[in-house]
């Protein structure tokens, strides 16, 4: 099972689709792995509740939720009875904020998105691929890093071939 101290970092980022602002909601665990991505037009309590329920159903409960000061998170966590697990503060949510950077690079390379469905599919696939290849180099000695990277590349080649 999971170790104690399992924390999720929740954040949303604005993405333009055909000139309209949409929100990309993301849940990142304490190790930097993207758990869930969700695209919506609004940033209200109803959407936050749906996002949290989907993430909880897929990954189980967390010990803590680190969020920014968006009130929708607090209202949704209150409805779920987990308001006491929410943590907010300056610079506490850097895991989620930093996880947007690789996504933004790909977004620029693709010259933006044209449909909400395309963005949702891309965000889900990008998260899976990023999680596969994101090995925190500072935690491994060089030899182990090379072995893990080779295993990830072999798995990728197997997925692309089949």
Buried (B, 14 or more C-beta within 10 A) or exposed (E): EEEEEBBBBBBBBEBEBEEEEBBBBBBBBBEBBBBBBBBBEEBBBEBBBBBBEBBBEEBEEBEBBBBBEBEBBBBBBBBBEBBEBBEBEEEBBEBBBEBBEBBEEEBEEEEEBEEBEEBBBBBBEBBEBBBBEBBEEEEBEEEEBEEBBEEBEEEEEEEEEE
